[in-house]
Each structure stands twice: as structure tokens, then as C-alpha cells.
Amino acid sequence: MSVIPIETIQRQYGIVGRELELQTALAVLDGGRHLLLEGPVGVGKTSVALAVCSHLGRETVRVDGDDRYSESRLTGWFDPPLVLTKGYGEDSFFAGPLVQAMLGGGVLFINELNRMPESVQNVLLPALDERLIEVPHIGEVRAADGFQVVATQNPADYVATGRLSEALRDRFEHLALLYQDAVEEEAIVRAETGSNDEALVRVAVRLTRATRLHPRFRKGASVRGAIAFVQIVERIRAEGPATARDRSAVGAGAGVDRETLRRAAEAALTTRVGLGDDSGDDVTFDALLDELLDLVVERGEDPDLWLAPGECATADRAALGVARPSASQGAVAAALACALEDRRALADHLRTTPDELDGWQLAGELSAGAMAGADTRAYACAQHLAAGAVLQRAARLVGPLKAATRTVREPLREPYSGELDVEATVDNILGKPFPEPGDWVVRRRVDRRRQVVLMIDTSLSMAGEKMALAAVAAAVLALKVHRGDLSVVLFADEARVVSRFGEDVEPGELVRRMLALPCGGGTHIAVGLEAGRVELQRGRDPRRSGLLLSDCIFTSGPDPCRVAARFGSLHVLLIEEARAATDTVWISPRRAVGEAIARASDGGLVRVSGFTVLPRRMLDVADAVLR
């Protein structure tokens, strides 16, 4: 393969910068391997991917992932009328993108791979590993020389995305794309908008970069926000004279007043940013936008100067540590506290150093109430690090996600929507001169959804690592079910619902909510079951069920078996640990009722021999309950 200079690829495909990323991507692909590009929205993953695909000089077949994408749509489908006349075979088969790329020795480009259902992702495994797949009624399809897969994905915490299985990730070489520096982003904005207003372009880029650094924003805007901002301002300016009121420092030279800048920023940024979960009801996007306009436009601040020398070079690494504002930047800039400062505040509280902070240890300390005296910044940082450690353990344990599925029969809507149900279709068209649209019936497999309410004992005996392991177990379940199908109830002397059915709570946020409630008090199992039963009644899935996680030694409240008898489908994860002879019974009498609860609810009993195996046992229970 002839070597094409990076500069030629940049010029040919309009890519600004990205020299190292292009060099790495080409090295991977020239070696015959598969490539996965990962990064936040708007960093140019698709542009880089298409550029390197074209560089290979082979046909590129593109697929755009979404949660409705089916296995047959990826591999291929049979035309129903042809099946009835010619039967199943190559004459009635239409190759899907994967088979097209395999047979032609081409490149399959999958945009947003982790938006596809797990069952579709799993189809790729044999193609990537053994270069072959099995197509029903056709047989084995083997890839020709040159077949490769290039895919992109957004981070797993984005809405509508999931986690790739470890098995699938292992078949790719990984390339991370971060936000580019301000100089390159300004070049991108000029190229995309054609604007020669340097002051306006500079303000647009600084404003979007500031949203990535501000601690109140969970998600900042990409360079697309800056492009839209410039285009809107220039369109407004072209349609009429600027008003004279409230001109900004940059607007005075560019002929743009503050109100126009604000209108453009609101239109360009509202849909591209997200406020943090801890922002509070009193913090609005409008207020934060005014704050950033004051800082970036009126004061002329450069967000990249908030980065201290030797710390992060680009704004997208703010989560790893952004810098301290200098004293000259005043009170407004001082409010833009960085993640590194949060780590320092937490380290000071714990009398350690930022490098020695341990997320797993923090998970136990949060549940034990050890962080009660920390300030807001340190406490939020502890929650973030603890949730990350818990999720990391859960994700490693879950591994390849295998969604439970069921077969549905329905009228044919799209040619690739499923496999033709010949018998049902023939029954429908028999005796008719012409088939009607609803006569064609197909079978397809869909995810089997099931709603689950998880009730977790958070009494005093659960404090520390036990609660951290319980959080891992809850995260395992959260990774296995669809968002909105899991409700979690924590109980001790009282019960509290931390997530409800229908609420779109990502697993990290669920863990943070759980760890925010320190363990304490007695074990009032009945109140936990009652709260779970009420929540279960809100569910719409007729197969919904409950999971109780406890040692089932109730020390408070009435006999829980009465509530269990009214619960419905309830499975008990009974944690059994050896107790020392010197254990003190601090509330008497205490009784183990796990078996009785399971019998009363006509449910299942799963014995868990200690907390260390709890997450793995939860995985087994989840696989059984969700099917």
C-alpha cells in the first residue's frame, strides 16, 4: 500500500489537526486490524473514521447504529414474495451491510456501535475473530481478503448508549479522540462558517470551551456549538442593523450587541449542554449562560488560562484536573472550581494526598458516614470516585451482555424486519387474488423486558465494605435491565425509594444515590417490603418482580412475612455469614426469616455465602429473573 502523507489526508477530507490520531489509525488499519474510535459528541470521530476508510482504497459500507437495528438488517434478509416462489436460497436473499463488506473484502463502518442492541453487537464477534458468520438458510459466509471493521462510539454514560462487552472490545484496537485545542477549534469554525470575524470566532470557541470546564455543567458543548453560534450571529447581523444598547467589548468591534450574543448562545448551546445532577433547583441554564457571557465576553477571559502550567492541556480533560483561576480573574472565575481542587479538598479532609485517594475505600466510608463532616466539594468528589470504582467492578463482572429475548410475530413493515413466517403468510393470502400489506407475517426476536424492584438492607450492620459490595450488586442489575425498568428501595428503620420505574437513571447516578445515604438503624424488613410492593404496583410489566437483599435478621418492626404474602413475585438473596460466638444481640429478639419470606411470597430463595460473592450471585439471579 502506498504511503499517503497525513497532510494530504487532512487536505482531502477537510480535517484540522489530528496528526497523531490519523497516524495511529492508519497504523492500525494498515496492519489489517479493526479500529474503534471513542470520544464525546462533536470531536470529529466520524470525519476521521471516513477519512481513514477512504485511505484504504476499498469499498466502505456504512451502518448507523440505533436501538432498533436488527440482526437481519446487519447480515441480510429474505424477500417474502421470492421465498414463496423460489424458497430460501441465494436468489431470494439480500445481503446486509456486514455480508456485503465480507464478500467484497471491503470496510464496514459502524457509526455509534454501542447504540445497537447487544444481540446485534454479538453478530460481529465471529466476523471480527474468525472472519466468518453463519446465515440461516444460507450457511457459512466467509470474509474475503481485505475485510475490516471501523467503528465509533460515544462514552457509555451518554443517553441511549450502552457498554460494549469485553469480548467485543477485545477484537478492536482503541483510539480515543479528545477535544482539540482552542487554535484548532477556531480554525474549524472559520472553515465551517466562512467567517472572517476573528473576534466573533474567538468568543464562540471560548464560550463553548467554558461550558466544558464549569463544574455546574455535567456535559459541555462541542465545537458544533461554536459553529452554530457564529452562523446565528452573522445571520442576525445580516438581517438588520445592530442595536446600540449594551455593546460588549468584542461586539463593539464586530457590530454585535450583548442581547444578540445572548440570543445566539441560547439557541446554539441549550441542546448541547447538560446541567450537573448536583446543580440544585436554584441554578438554571439562563443564569449560568449570563455568568459565562460576563466572564468570556465582558471580561475577555480565556478559559484555557484557567489551566495551570503542567496540568491538562485541553479542556476535555477537566475531569482529570483543571487548573486554579489566577487572582486577577476575580470572584466570577474563582467560582469555576476545578476537579483537581475537589480532589485536594477531599484529600485534605481525609488527611492524605490526591494521588492516594481510593474510590473503593471511599465507597465504604460513605456508607459508614465517615464523610459527614466534609464540605460540599469534597463530598461530591468522594461520591464521584466511589461510584466510578463500584461501576468498574460491576462492568468487569457483567462481561458480554446477553439480553433475554422472545419471538414475536407481526406484519411485515420493512424487508429486513424479520424472518418470513411462511405458514402464517400462506394462510393469510390463500384464496386472495392479490396479497394485502398485512398478509405478510414475519418472526423476529426482541429484547424481553422485565421490571424489577430491588430492596436493599442498609441497617447499621451493612456499613462499610458490605454496602459497597451491595452497590456493586445493584450496579450489576442496573447494567442488565433497560433504563426505567429498575426501582431501588433502601431500608433500615425506614424505607426510601432512590429510583422509580420509568425514571431514566444511569447506573453511575444510581450508585451515587445509594452511597449518599449512610447505613444506620435497625432492620425493619416489613417497611422495606411494603415500600417495594407499592413501587411494584406502579409498574406496567405483568411479569414484574421483586428482589430482597438482606441477612433477613429483622430487629425492628412487625413480622415481614405478612407483607411478603401480599407482595407477589419476590426472590430473596439471603446473605449468610458466619457469626462469632461473642456477637452481641443488641436488640432482642432477632429472628432469621429469609426462608419464611420466600415461602410466604411463593418466590425463590438464593443463599449467598458472604458479601464477597454477592455481586456474582446477583449476576446469576439477574440472568434467571430477567428471562
Buried (B, 14 or more C-beta within 10 A) or exposed (E): EEEEEBEEBBEEBEBBBBEEBBEBBBEBBEEEBBBBBBBBBBBBBBBBBBBBBBBBEBBBBBBEBEEEBBBBBBBBBBBBEBBBEEEBEEEBBBBBBBBBBBBBBBBBBBBBBBBBBBBBBBBBBBBBEEBEBEBEEBEEBEBEEBBBBBBBBBBBBBEEBBBBBEBBBEBBBEBBBBBBBBEBBBBBBBEBBEBEBEBBBBBBBBBBBBBBBBBBBBBBBBBBBBBBBBBBBBEBBEEEEBEEEEBBEBBEEBBBBBBBBBBBBBBBBEEBBBBBBBBEEEBEBEEBBBBBBBBBBBEEBBBBEBBBEEBBEBBBBBEEBBBBBEEEBEEBBEEBBBBBBBBBBBBBBBEEEBEEBBBBBBBBBBBBBBBEEBEEBBBBBBBBBBBBBBBBBBBEBBEBBBBBBEEEEBBBEEBBBBBBBBEBBEEBBEEEEEBEEEBBBBBBBBBEBBBBBBBBBBBBBBBBBBBBBBBBBBBBBBBBBBBBBBBBBBBBBBBBBBBBBEBEBBBBBBBBBBBBBBBBBBBBBBBBBBBBBEBBEBBEEEBBBBBBBBBBBBBBBEBBBEBBBEBBBBBBBBBEEEEEEEEEEEEEEBEEBBEBBBBBBEBBBBEBEEBEEBBBBBBEBBEEBBE
